[in-house]
């Protein structure tokens, strides 16, 4: 029997552009999400600077590119993990703008917090008006 596969599905063009894909597989838990902070310009083009090779693992499993002004996505924004009852939860990692999880607001102003995450839940990364909208799905 194979494990169900959790994904984040981009619901807006901005979300797909931020992640570079329409479907983000959640292959390991906890799954950490944050903003790409290594952006720069080269001959008028946006480029990602090379990550320095250090002896520690990256801070995130996926790095999203936030083109907004102001920014909605923090460098270490949230993570998805098991809740201990076989389900999932979203945990804010001290983000500045928080995350909208369905009808719940989680975190923001560096407060942290967590919320149950059910299949089909819409996640807005940042303020309620953020264009970075994803849907949490479980595929059998």
C-alpha positions, -999 to 999 in steps of 0.1 A, spaced: 0 0 0 14 34 -10 12 65 12 -12 92 1 7 121 -15 2 156 -1 7 186 -24 2 223 -26 -16 233 -57 -11 269 -71 -44 286 -74 -32 319 -90 -7 328 -117 14 346 -90 15 314 -69 26 293 -98 52 319 -108 65 321 -72 70 283 -70 79 276 -106 53 249 -108 16 243 -105 19 214 -81 44 213 -52 49 177 -39 53 174 -1 77 146 0 90 149 36 77 162 69 81 187 83 78 205 50 92 240 53 81 269 31 98 303 28 109 332 6 139 331 -17 162 358 -4 191 353 -28 176 374 -57 196 398 -77 196 415 -110 220 407 -139 217 427 -171 181 436 -162 171 400 -155 161 386 -121 185 358 -111 189 336 -81 224 339 -67 243 307 -60 238 293 -25 270 291 -6 280 255 3 279 252 40 278 223 64 241 228 73 210 219 54 188 246 38 162 265 59 133 255 36 122 226 14 107 251 -11 118 287 -17 91 309 -32 99 341 -51 79 370 -38 76 398 -65 53 419 -43 58 453 -28 54 450 1 66 414 6 40 388 18 63 358 22 88 356 50 122 339 46 110 312 71 72 314 67 55 282 77 58 244 78 34 215 73 37 185 97 17 156 110 -6 166 139 -2 134 160 -37 121 151 -29 111 115 -38 145 101 -18 175 91 -13 210 106 3 242 94 27 259 118 37 295 114 75 300 118 73 335 131 63 352 98 57 389 96 24 387 76 10 354 88 -9 328 67 -47 325 60 -57 288 64 -92 285 53 -111 309 75 -84 311 101 -55 336 104 -23 319 117 8 338 129 18 372 117 38 399 136 63 372 144 38 355 168 38 319 154 9 296 159 -7 266 142 -39 254 127 -53 220 115 -49 215 77 -75 194 60 -75 183 23 -89 210 1 -80 238 25 -70 271 8 -38 286 21 -30 323 14 6 331 22 8 365 37 -20 390 42 -56 382 32 -50 402 0 -18 383 -10 -18 367 -45 1 337 -32 -28 312 -29 -24 275 -28 -47 245 -20 -36 217 2 -45 183 -14 -40 146 -6 -38 123 -36 -43 85 -31 
